[in-house]
Amino acid sequence: MNLVVSSATSKLAITYALCALVATLANIGAQDLIIWFAPHAIFAALVVGTGVGLAVKYVLDKRYIFRFRARNAAHDGKTFILYSFMGVATTVIFWGFELGFQALFGTREMRYLGGVIGLAIGYVTKYHLDKRYVFRVEAA
């Protein structure tokens, strides 16, 4: 088995991990802000956090991971919609972990830990979906 990883692959993995970390912090931070104002609004916090994380991750992924340049605003909008659609399954993973940890442990910290674990699993899955379906190189 060949375990040699190219430096380009390593750099991409590190960059992707950093982008995922920034988006995760944005997501959890937005959730915590909502919970600060409305302590029992967990679902609202999940929705807002997911939206914030999605927007941050899209900007980072298209620029630093896939080096994507939209032809115009309509093309960028279409790409964002497809990117969002690819995130539906990964959002189910993320929400499942976060809400599962909330149900099991009943604390904010453990809910967020579940969210972070769910986001990590979801982001790995999402990378492959985005590479294959969203940011694929189109024939000229």
DSSP file (Angstrom, degrees, kcal/mol; ACC not computed):
  #  RESIDUE AA STRUCTURE BP1 BP2  ACC     N-H-->O    O-->H-N    N-H-->O    O-->H-N    TCO  KAPPA ALPHA  PHI   PSI    X-CA   Y-CA   Z-CA
    1    1 A M              0   0    0      0, 0.0     2,-0.7     0, 0.0     0, 0.0   0.000 360.0 360.0 360.0 129.2    0.0    0.0    0.0
    2    2 A N        +     0   0    0      1,-0.1     0, 0.0     2,-0.1     0, 0.0  -0.774 360.0 173.9 -90.1 115.1    1.4    3.4   -1.0
    3    3 A L        +     0   0    0     -2,-0.7     2,-0.4     2,-0.1    -1,-0.1   0.227  35.3 125.6-104.6  12.0    1.0    5.9    1.8
    4    4 A V        -     0   0    0      1,-0.0     2,-0.4     0, 0.0    -2,-0.1  -0.588  42.6-163.7 -75.2 128.4    3.0    8.7    0.1
    5    5 A V        -     0   0    0     -2,-0.4    -2,-0.1     4,-0.0    -1,-0.0  -0.946  19.0-120.5-115.5 132.5    0.9   11.9    0.0
    6    6 A S     >  -     0   0    0     -2,-0.4     4,-2.3     1,-0.1     5,-0.2  -0.273  19.8-119.7 -68.5 157.8    1.9   14.7   -2.3
    7    7 A S  H  > S+     0   0    0      1,-0.2     4,-2.7     2,-0.2     5,-0.2   0.845 115.4  55.9 -66.6 -32.0    2.7   18.1   -0.9
    8    8 A A  H  > S+     0   0    0      2,-0.2     4,-2.3     1,-0.2    -1,-0.2   0.906 108.7  47.0 -65.6 -40.5   -0.1   19.6   -3.0
    9    9 A T  H  > S+     0   0    0      2,-0.2     4,-2.5     1,-0.2    -2,-0.2   0.910 113.0  49.0 -65.5 -42.6   -2.6   17.1   -1.4
   10   10 A S  H  X S+     0   0    0     -4,-2.3     4,-2.4     2,-0.2    -2,-0.2   0.915 111.3  49.3 -63.0 -43.1   -1.3   17.8    2.0
   11   11 A K  H  X S+     0   0    0     -4,-2.7     4,-2.7     1,-0.2    -2,-0.2   0.912 111.4  49.5 -63.3 -42.7   -1.6   21.6    1.5
   12   12 A L  H  X S+     0   0    0     -4,-2.3     4,-2.9     2,-0.2     5,-0.2   0.918 110.8  50.0 -62.1 -43.8   -5.1   21.2    0.2
   13   13 A A  H  X S+     0   0    0     -4,-2.5     4,-2.4     2,-0.2    -2,-0.2   0.906 113.0  46.1 -62.6 -42.2   -6.1   19.1    3.2
   14   14 A I  H  X S+     0   0    0     -4,-2.4     4,-2.3     2,-0.2    -2,-0.2   0.920 114.0  48.1 -66.9 -43.8   -4.6   21.6    5.6
   15   15 A T  H  X S+     0   0    0     -4,-2.7     4,-2.5     2,-0.2    -2,-0.2   0.916 112.5  49.0 -62.7 -43.0   -6.3   24.5    3.8
   16   16 A Y  H  X S+     0   0    0     -4,-2.9     4,-2.8     1,-0.2    -2,-0.2   0.916 110.2  51.1 -63.4 -42.0   -9.6   22.7    3.8
   17   17 A A  H  X S+     0   0    0     -4,-2.4     4,-2.2     1,-0.2    -1,-0.2   0.901 111.1  48.4 -61.6 -41.0   -9.3   21.9    7.5
   18   18 A L  H  X S+     0   0    0     -4,-2.3     4,-2.3     2,-0.2    -2,-0.2   0.904 112.1  48.3 -66.2 -41.3   -8.6   25.6    8.2
   19   19 A C  H  X S+     0   0    0     -4,-2.5     4,-2.5     2,-0.2    -2,-0.2   0.913 112.2  49.5 -64.0 -42.2  -11.6   26.7    6.1
   20   20 A A  H  X S+     0   0    0     -4,-2.8     4,-2.5     1,-0.2    -2,-0.2   0.884 109.7  52.2 -63.8 -38.2  -13.8   24.1    7.9
   21   21 A L  H  X S+     0   0    0     -4,-2.2     4,-2.7     2,-0.2    -2,-0.2   0.930 110.0  47.7 -63.4 -45.8  -12.5   25.4   11.3
   22   22 A V  H  X S+     0   0    0     -4,-2.3     4,-2.2     1,-0.2    -2,-0.2   0.930 114.5  46.4 -61.3 -45.7  -13.4   29.0   10.4
   23   23 A A  H  X S+     0   0    0     -4,-2.5     4,-2.6     2,-0.2    -1,-0.2   0.878 111.9  51.6 -65.6 -37.3  -16.9   28.0    9.2
   24   24 A T  H  X S+     0   0    0     -4,-2.5     4,-3.0     2,-0.2     5,-0.3   0.928 110.1  48.3 -64.2 -45.2  -17.4   25.8   12.3
   25   25 A L  H  X S+     0   0    0     -4,-2.7     4,-2.4     1,-0.2    -2,-0.2   0.893 112.4  49.2 -62.3 -39.4  -16.5   28.7   14.5
   26   26 A A  H  X S+     0   0    0     -4,-2.2     4,-2.4    -5,-0.2    -2,-0.2   0.923 113.6  46.9 -64.4 -43.7  -18.8   31.0   12.6
   27   27 A N  H  X S+     0   0    0     -4,-2.6     4,-2.3     2,-0.2    -2,-0.2   0.965 117.2  40.2 -61.9 -55.7  -21.6   28.4   12.9
   28   28 A I  H  X S+     0   0    0     -4,-3.0     4,-2.7     1,-0.2    -1,-0.2   0.874 115.1  53.6 -65.4 -37.6  -21.2   27.7   16.6
   29   29 A G  H  X S+     0   0    0     -4,-2.4     4,-2.1    -5,-0.3    -1,-0.2   0.920 109.5  47.6 -62.4 -43.9  -20.6   31.4   17.3
   30   30 A A  H  X S+     0   0    0     -4,-2.4     4,-2.0     2,-0.2    -2,-0.2   0.907 112.6  50.1 -63.7 -41.3  -23.8   32.4   15.6
   31   31 A Q  H  X S+     0   0    0     -4,-2.3     4,-2.7     1,-0.2     5,-0.2   0.940 109.9  49.8 -60.6 -46.5  -25.7   29.6   17.5
   32   32 A D  H  X S+     0   0    0     -4,-2.7     4,-2.1     1,-0.2    -1,-0.2   0.861 107.8  54.2 -64.0 -35.2  -24.3   30.8   20.8
   33   33 A L  H  X S+     0   0    0     -4,-2.1     4,-1.5     2,-0.2    -1,-0.2   0.923 110.2  46.4 -63.7 -44.0  -25.3   34.4   20.0
   34   34 A I  H  X S+     0   0    0     -4,-2.0     4,-2.8     1,-0.2    -2,-0.2   0.928 112.7  49.9 -63.1 -44.8  -28.9   33.3   19.4
   35   35 A I  H  < S+     0   0    0     -4,-2.7    -1,-0.2     1,-0.2    -2,-0.2   0.837 104.8  58.9 -64.3 -32.4  -28.9   31.1   22.6
   36   36 A W  H  < S+     0   0    0     -4,-2.1    -1,-0.2    -5,-0.2    -2,-0.2   0.907 114.8  35.7 -62.1 -41.3  -27.6   34.1   24.5
   37   37 A F  H  < S+     0   0    0     -4,-1.5    -2,-0.2     1,-0.3    -1,-0.2   0.826 136.3  21.6 -80.5 -33.3  -30.6   36.1   23.5
   38   38 A A  S >< S-     0   0    0     -4,-2.8     3,-2.3    -5,-0.2    -1,-0.3  -0.749  70.3-168.2-138.4  86.3  -33.1   33.2   23.6
   39   39 A P  T 3  S+     0   0    0      0, 0.0    -4,-0.1     0, 0.0    -1,-0.1   0.680  86.6  42.9 -54.5 -24.7  -31.8   30.4   25.8
   40   40 A H  T 3  S+     0   0    0      1,-0.1     2,-1.3     2,-0.0     3,-0.3   0.325  83.5 100.5-104.9   8.7  -34.4   27.8   24.7
   41   41 A A    <>  +     0   0    0     -3,-2.3     4,-2.4     1,-0.2     5,-0.2  -0.364  36.4 145.5 -91.5  56.2  -34.4   28.6   21.0
   42   42 A I  H  > S+     0   0    0     -2,-1.3     4,-2.5     1,-0.2    -1,-0.2   0.908  70.9  49.3 -62.5 -43.2  -32.1   25.7   20.0
   43   43 A F  H  > S+     0   0    0     -3,-0.3     4,-2.4     2,-0.2    -1,-0.2   0.928 111.8  48.4 -64.4 -43.6  -33.8   25.1   16.7
   44   44 A A  H  > S+     0   0    0      1,-0.2     4,-2.7     2,-0.2     5,-0.2   0.906 111.2  51.6 -60.8 -40.8  -33.6   28.8   15.7
   45   45 A A  H  X S+     0   0    0     -4,-2.4     4,-2.9     1,-0.2     5,-0.2   0.905 108.9  50.5 -63.0 -41.2  -29.9   28.7   16.7
   46   46 A L  H  X S+     0   0    0     -4,-2.5     4,-2.5     2,-0.2    -2,-0.2   0.920 111.9  47.5 -61.7 -43.6  -29.3   25.7   14.5
   47   47 A V  H  X S+     0   0    0     -4,-2.4     4,-2.3     2,-0.2    -2,-0.2   0.945 115.9  43.1 -64.2 -48.9  -31.0   27.4   11.6
   48   48 A V  H  X S+     0   0    0     -4,-2.7     4,-2.7     2,-0.2     5,-0.2   0.941 115.6  48.8 -64.0 -47.0  -29.1   30.6   12.0
   49   49 A G  H  X S+     0   0    0     -4,-2.9     4,-2.9    -5,-0.2     5,-0.2   0.900 110.9  50.9 -59.3 -41.9  -25.8   28.8   12.6
   50   50 A T  H  X S+     0   0    0     -4,-2.5     4,-2.6    -5,-0.2    -1,-0.2   0.918 111.5  47.9 -62.4 -43.7  -26.3   26.6    9.6
   51   51 A G  H  X S+     0   0    0     -4,-2.3     4,-2.2     2,-0.2    -2,-0.2   0.923 114.3  45.2 -63.6 -45.1  -27.0   29.6    7.4
   52   52 A V  H  X S+     0   0    0     -4,-2.7     4,-2.5     2,-0.2     5,-0.2   0.942 115.3  47.4 -64.0 -47.7  -23.9   31.6    8.7
   53   53 A G  H  X S+     0   0    0     -4,-2.9     4,-2.7    -5,-0.2     5,-0.2   0.887 110.9  52.6 -61.3 -39.5  -21.7   28.5    8.4
   54   54 A L  H  X S+     0   0    0     -4,-2.6     4,-2.5    -5,-0.2    -1,-0.2   0.935 111.1  45.7 -61.4 -48.1  -23.0   27.8    4.9
   55   55 A A  H  X S+     0   0    0     -4,-2.2     4,-2.0     2,-0.2    -2,-0.2   0.926 115.6  46.0 -63.7 -45.1  -22.3   31.3    3.6
   56   56 A V  H  X S+     0   0    0     -4,-2.5     4,-2.3     1,-0.2    -2,-0.2   0.932 114.2  48.2 -62.7 -45.9  -18.8   31.4    5.2
   57   57 A K  H  X S+     0   0    0     -4,-2.7     4,-3.3    -5,-0.2     5,-0.3   0.881 109.1  53.8 -65.5 -38.1  -17.9   27.9    3.9
   58   58 A Y  H  X S+     0   0    0     -4,-2.5     4,-2.7    -5,-0.2     5,-0.3   0.947 110.2  46.1 -60.7 -48.8  -19.1   28.7    0.4
   59   59 A V  H  X S+     0   0    0     -4,-2.0     4,-1.4     1,-0.2     5,-0.2   0.925 117.6  43.6 -60.5 -45.4  -16.9   31.8    0.1
   60   60 A L  H  X>S+     0   0    0     -4,-2.3     4,-3.0    -5,-0.2     5,-0.8   0.924 115.1  48.1 -67.6 -45.0  -13.9   30.0    1.5
   61   61 A D  I  X>S+     0   0    0     -4,-3.3     5,-2.9     1,-0.2     4,-1.3   0.937 111.5  48.1 -62.8 -47.3  -14.4   26.9   -0.5
   62   62 A K  I  <5S+     0   0    0     -4,-2.7     6,-3.3    -5,-0.3    -1,-0.2   0.851 122.4  34.8 -66.6 -30.4  -14.9   28.6   -3.9
   63   63 A R  I  <5S+     0   0    0     -4,-1.4    -2,-0.2    -5,-0.3    -1,-0.2   0.939 131.3  22.1 -86.8 -51.3  -11.8   30.8   -3.4
   64   64 A Y  I  <5S+     0   0    0     -4,-3.0    -3,-0.2    -5,-0.2    -2,-0.1   0.722 130.2  33.0 -96.6 -23.2   -9.3   28.7   -1.5
   65   65 A I  I  <<S+     0   0    0     -4,-1.3    -3,-0.2    -5,-0.8    -4,-0.1   0.881 133.3  18.1 -98.9 -51.6  -10.2   25.1   -2.2
   66   66 A F  S   <S-     0   0    0     -5,-2.9    -4,-0.2     2,-0.1    -3,-0.1   0.508  84.9-137.8-102.9  -6.3  -11.7   25.0   -5.7
   67   67 A R        +     0   0    0     -6,-0.5     2,-0.3     1,-0.2    -4,-0.2   0.899  41.1 176.7  49.5  45.9  -10.4   28.3   -7.1
   68   68 A F        -     0   0    0     -6,-3.3     2,-0.5    -7,-0.2    -1,-0.2  -0.633  20.3-171.2 -88.4 135.9  -13.8   28.9   -8.6
   69   69 A R        -     0   0    0     -2,-0.3     2,-0.1    -6,-0.0    -6,-0.0  -0.977  17.9-138.6-127.5 118.2  -14.6   32.1  -10.5
   70   70 A A        -     0   0    0     -2,-0.5     3,-0.1     1,-0.1     4,-0.0  -0.431  10.4-135.0 -72.0 147.7  -18.2   32.6  -11.5
   71   71 A R  S    S-     0   0    0      1,-0.2     2,-0.3    -2,-0.1    -1,-0.1   0.832  81.2 -24.6 -70.3 -32.3  -18.8   34.0  -14.9
   72   72 A N  S  > S-     0   0    0      1,-0.1     4,-2.3    -3,-0.0    -1,-0.2  -0.928  79.4 -77.6-164.9-178.8  -21.4   36.5  -13.5
   73   73 A A  H  > S+     0   0    0     -2,-0.3     4,-2.7     1,-0.2     5,-0.2   0.873 126.4  53.1 -63.8 -37.6  -23.8   36.9  -10.6
   74   74 A A  H  > S+     0   0    0      2,-0.2     4,-2.5     1,-0.2    -1,-0.2   0.920 110.0  47.8 -64.1 -43.2  -26.4   34.5  -12.0
   75   75 A H  H  > S+     0   0    0      2,-0.2     4,-2.3     1,-0.2    -2,-0.2   0.896 112.6  49.2 -63.4 -41.2  -23.7   31.8  -12.4
   76   76 A D  H  X S+     0   0    0     -4,-2.3     4,-2.5     2,-0.2    -2,-0.2   0.909 111.4  49.6 -64.5 -42.2  -22.5   32.4   -8.8
   77   77 A G  H  X S+     0   0    0     -4,-2.7     4,-2.2     2,-0.2    -2,-0.2   0.909 111.2  48.6 -62.7 -43.4  -26.1   32.3   -7.6
   78   78 A K  H  X S+     0   0    0     -4,-2.5     4,-2.2     2,-0.2    -1,-0.2   0.901 112.2  49.5 -63.1 -41.5  -26.7   29.0   -9.4
   79   79 A T  H  X S+     0   0    0     -4,-2.3     4,-2.8     1,-0.2    -2,-0.2   0.904 109.9  50.9 -65.2 -41.3  -23.5   27.6   -8.0
   80   80 A F  H  X S+     0   0    0     -4,-2.5     4,-2.7     2,-0.2    -2,-0.2   0.894 109.0  51.3 -64.1 -39.7  -24.5   28.6   -4.5
   81   81 A I  H  X S+     0   0    0     -4,-2.2     4,-2.5     2,-0.2    -2,-0.2   0.928 112.9  45.1 -62.8 -44.9  -27.9   27.0   -4.8
   82   82 A L  H  X S+     0   0    0     -4,-2.2     4,-2.3     2,-0.2    -2,-0.2   0.911 112.7  51.6 -64.2 -42.2  -26.2   23.7   -6.0
   83   83 A Y  H  X S+     0   0    0     -4,-2.8     4,-0.7     1,-0.2    -2,-0.2   0.907 111.5  47.7 -58.8 -43.8  -23.7   24.1   -3.2
   84   84 A S  H >< S+     0   0    0     -4,-2.7     3,-0.8     1,-0.2     4,-0.4   0.908 109.2  53.2 -64.9 -42.9  -26.5   24.5   -0.7
   85   85 A F  H >< S+     0   0    0     -4,-2.5     3,-1.5     1,-0.3     4,-0.4   0.894 105.3  54.1 -60.6 -40.5  -28.4   21.5   -2.1
   86   86 A M  H 3X S+     0   0    0     -4,-2.3     4,-0.6     1,-0.3    -1,-0.3   0.729 103.0  60.4 -65.1 -20.5  -25.3   19.3   -1.6
   87   87 A G  H <X S+     0   0    0     -3,-0.8     4,-2.2    -4,-0.7    -1,-0.3   0.535  80.1  86.1 -84.7  -6.1  -25.3   20.4    2.0
   88   88 A V  H <> S+     0   0    0     -3,-1.5     4,-1.8    -4,-0.4    -1,-0.2   0.955  93.3  41.5 -61.2 -51.1  -28.7   19.0    2.8
   89   89 A A  H  > S+     0   0    0     -4,-0.4     4,-1.6     1,-0.2    -1,-0.2   0.896 116.0  49.7 -64.1 -39.2  -27.5   15.5    3.6
   90   90 A T  H  X S+     0   0    0     -4,-0.6     4,-2.4     1,-0.2    -1,-0.2   0.814 106.7  56.1 -71.6 -27.5  -24.5   16.8    5.5
   91   91 A T  H  X S+     0   0    0     -4,-2.2     4,-3.3     2,-0.2     5,-0.3   0.877 103.7  54.4 -68.0 -36.8  -26.8   19.2    7.5
   92   92 A V  H  X S+     0   0    0     -4,-1.8     4,-2.3     2,-0.2    -2,-0.2   0.911 109.6  47.8 -61.1 -41.8  -28.8   16.1    8.6
   93   93 A I  H  X S+     0   0    0     -4,-1.6     4,-2.3     2,-0.2    -2,-0.2   0.955 114.6  45.9 -61.6 -50.6  -25.6   14.6    9.8
   94   94 A F  H  X S+     0   0    0     -4,-2.4     4,-2.6    24,-0.2    24,-0.2   0.941 115.9  43.8 -59.0 -52.4  -24.6   17.8   11.7
   95   95 A W  H  X S+     0   0    0     -4,-3.3     4,-3.1     1,-0.2     5,-0.4   0.884 111.0  56.3 -63.9 -37.4  -28.0   18.4   13.2
   96   96 A G  H  X S+     0   0    0     -4,-2.3     4,-2.0    -5,-0.3    -1,-0.2   0.926 111.3  42.5 -60.2 -45.3  -28.3   14.7   14.1
   97   97 A F  H  X S+     0   0    0     -4,-2.3     4,-2.6     2,-0.2    18,-0.2   0.935 116.8  47.0 -65.9 -46.2  -25.1   14.8   16.1
   98   98 A E  H  X S+     0   0    0     -4,-2.6     4,-1.9    16,-0.4    17,-0.2   0.948 118.1  40.0 -64.6 -48.2  -25.8   18.1   17.7
   99   99 A L  H  X S+     0   0    0     -4,-3.1     4,-2.5     2,-0.2    -1,-0.2   0.849 114.0  55.6 -70.1 -32.8  -29.3   17.3   18.8
  100  100 A G  H  X S+     0   0    0     -4,-2.0     4,-2.5    -5,-0.4    -2,-0.2   0.918 108.7  46.5 -63.4 -43.7  -28.3   13.8   19.7
  101  101 A F  H  X>S+     0   0    0     -4,-2.6     4,-2.8     2,-0.2     5,-0.7   0.867 111.0  53.5 -66.4 -35.7  -25.7   15.1   22.1
  102  102 A Q  H  X5S+     0   0    0     -4,-1.9     4,-1.6    -5,-0.2    -2,-0.2   0.935 111.9  44.6 -62.4 -44.9  -28.2   17.6   23.5
  103  103 A A  H  <5S+     0   0    0     -4,-2.5    -2,-0.2     1,-0.2    -1,-0.2   0.885 119.1  42.6 -67.1 -38.7  -30.6   14.7   24.2
  104  104 A L  H  <5S+     0   0    0     -4,-2.5    -2,-0.2    -5,-0.2    -1,-0.2   0.896 132.6  16.6 -74.7 -41.0  -27.9   12.5   25.7
  105  105 A F  H  <5S-     0   0    0     -4,-2.8    -3,-0.2    -5,-0.2    -2,-0.2   0.710  80.9-146.9-112.2 -26.0  -26.1   15.0   27.8
  106  106 A G     << +     0   0    0     -4,-1.6     2,-0.3    -5,-0.7    -4,-0.1   0.667  57.0 114.2  69.8  17.8  -28.4   18.0   28.2
  107  107 A T  S  > S-     0   0    0     -6,-0.4     4,-2.3     1,-0.1    -1,-0.2  -0.904  70.3-128.8-122.2 153.6  -25.6   20.6   28.3
  108  108 A R  H  > S+     0   0    0     -2,-0.3     4,-2.6     1,-0.2     5,-0.2   0.912 109.5  52.9 -59.5 -45.1  -24.7   23.4   25.9
  109  109 A E  H  > S+     0   0    0      1,-0.2     4,-2.1     2,-0.2    -1,-0.2   0.908 111.5  44.4 -61.7 -43.5  -21.1   22.3   25.8
  110  110 A M  H  > S+     0   0    0      2,-0.2     4,-2.6     1,-0.2    -1,-0.2   0.859 110.6  55.1 -71.7 -33.8  -21.9   18.8   24.9
  111  111 A R  H  X S+     0   0    0     -4,-2.3     4,-2.2     2,-0.2    -2,-0.2   0.941 110.8  45.7 -60.5 -45.7  -24.5   19.9   22.3
  112  112 A Y  H  X S+     0   0    0     -4,-2.6     4,-2.8     2,-0.2    -2,-0.2   0.871 109.5  54.4 -66.6 -36.0  -21.8   22.1   20.7
  113  113 A L  H  X S+     0   0    0     -4,-2.1     4,-2.5     2,-0.2    -1,-0.2   0.936 109.1  48.6 -60.8 -44.9  -19.3   19.2   20.8
  114  114 A G  H  X S+     0   0    0     -4,-2.6     4,-2.8     1,-0.2   -16,-0.4   0.901 111.0  51.6 -59.7 -40.1  -21.8   17.0   19.0
  115  115 A G  H  X S+     0   0    0     -4,-2.2     4,-2.8   -18,-0.2    -2,-0.2   0.913 109.1  49.0 -62.6 -43.1  -22.2   19.9   16.5
  116  116 A V  H  X S+     0   0    0     -4,-2.8     4,-2.4     2,-0.2    -2,-0.2   0.912 112.9  47.4 -63.8 -42.7  -18.5   20.1   15.9
  117  117 A I  H  X S+     0   0    0     -4,-2.5     4,-2.3     2,-0.2     5,-0.2   0.933 113.8  47.9 -63.5 -45.3  -18.3   16.3   15.4
  118  118 A G  H  X S+     0   0    0     -4,-2.8     4,-2.6   -24,-0.2   -24,-0.2   0.892 111.6  49.9 -62.8 -40.2  -21.2   16.4   13.0
  119  119 A L  H  X S+     0   0    0     -4,-2.8     4,-3.1     2,-0.2     5,-0.2   0.910 109.1  52.2 -64.4 -41.7  -19.8   19.3   11.1
  120  120 A A  H  X S+     0   0    0     -4,-2.4     4,-1.7     2,-0.2    -2,-0.2   0.936 113.5  43.0 -60.9 -46.8  -16.4   17.5   10.7
  121  121 A I  H  X S+     0   0    0     -4,-2.3     4,-1.9     1,-0.2    -1,-0.2   0.928 116.4  49.2 -63.8 -44.3  -18.1   14.4    9.3
  122  122 A G  H  X S+     0   0    0     -4,-2.6     4,-3.1    -5,-0.2    -2,-0.2   0.884 107.8  53.1 -63.6 -39.8  -20.3   16.5    7.1
  123  123 A Y  H  X S+     0   0    0     -4,-3.1     4,-2.2     2,-0.2    -1,-0.2   0.874 107.4  50.9 -67.2 -36.6  -17.5   18.6    5.8
  124  124 A V  H  X S+     0   0    0     -4,-1.7     4,-1.2    -5,-0.2    -1,-0.2   0.934 115.1  43.7 -63.9 -44.3  -15.5   15.6    4.7
  125  125 A T  H  X S+     0   0    0     -4,-1.9     4,-1.8     1,-0.2     3,-0.2   0.923 112.7  52.8 -64.1 -44.5  -18.5   14.2    2.9
  126  126 A K  H  X S+     0   0    0     -4,-3.1     4,-3.3     1,-0.2     5,-0.3   0.850 100.4  61.2 -63.9 -35.8  -19.4   17.6    1.4
  127  127 A Y  H  X S+     0   0    0     -4,-2.2     4,-2.6     1,-0.2    -1,-0.2   0.939 107.1  45.2 -55.4 -46.9  -15.9   18.1    0.0
  128  128 A H  H  X S+     0   0    0     -4,-1.2     4,-1.9    -3,-0.2    -1,-0.2   0.892 114.5  47.8 -67.7 -39.2  -16.4   15.0   -2.2
  129  129 A L  H  X>S+     0   0    0     -4,-1.8     4,-3.1     2,-0.2     5,-0.6   0.935 114.2  47.0 -63.9 -46.0  -19.9   16.0   -3.2
  130  130 A D  I  X>S+     0   0    0     -4,-3.3     5,-2.9     1,-0.2     4,-1.2   0.904 111.7  50.6 -63.7 -41.6  -18.7   19.6   -4.1
  131  131 A K  I  <5S+     0   0    0     -4,-2.6    -1,-0.2    -5,-0.3    -2,-0.2   0.896 119.3  37.1 -62.5 -40.2  -15.7   18.4   -6.0
  132  132 A R  I  <5S+     0   0    0     -4,-1.9    -2,-0.2    -5,-0.2    -1,-0.2   0.876 134.6  14.7 -81.8 -38.4  -17.8   16.0   -8.1
  133  133 A Y  I  <5S+     0   0    0     -4,-3.1    -3,-0.2    -5,-0.2    -2,-0.2   0.731 127.2  35.1-114.3 -26.5  -21.0   18.0   -8.6
  134  134 A V  I  <<S+     0   0    0     -4,-1.2    -3,-0.2    -5,-0.6    -4,-0.1   0.910 124.0  25.7 -99.7 -53.7  -20.6   21.7   -7.7
  135  135 A F  S   <S+     0   0    0     -5,-2.9    -4,-0.1     2,-0.1    -1,-0.1   0.031  82.6 140.8-105.8  26.6  -17.1   22.9   -8.7
  136  136 A R        -     0   0    0     -6,-0.2     2,-0.6     1,-0.1    -4,-0.1  -0.325  63.0-101.2 -66.0 151.6  -16.4   20.4  -11.4
  137  137 A V        -     0   0    0      1,-0.0     2,-0.3     3,-0.0    -1,-0.1  -0.653  39.1-141.7 -78.0 121.7  -14.5   21.7  -14.4
  138  138 A E        -     0   0    0     -2,-0.6     2,-0.1     1,-0.1    -1,-0.0  -0.606  20.6-105.9 -86.1 144.5  -17.0   22.3  -17.2
  139  139 A A              0   0    0     -2,-0.3    -1,-0.1     1,-0.1     0, 0.0  -0.425 360.0 360.0 -67.2 141.2  -16.1   21.5  -20.7
  140  140 A A              0   0    0     -2,-0.1    -1,-0.1    -3,-0.0    -2,-0.0   0.471 360.0 360.0 -77.2 360.0  -15.5   24.7  -22.8
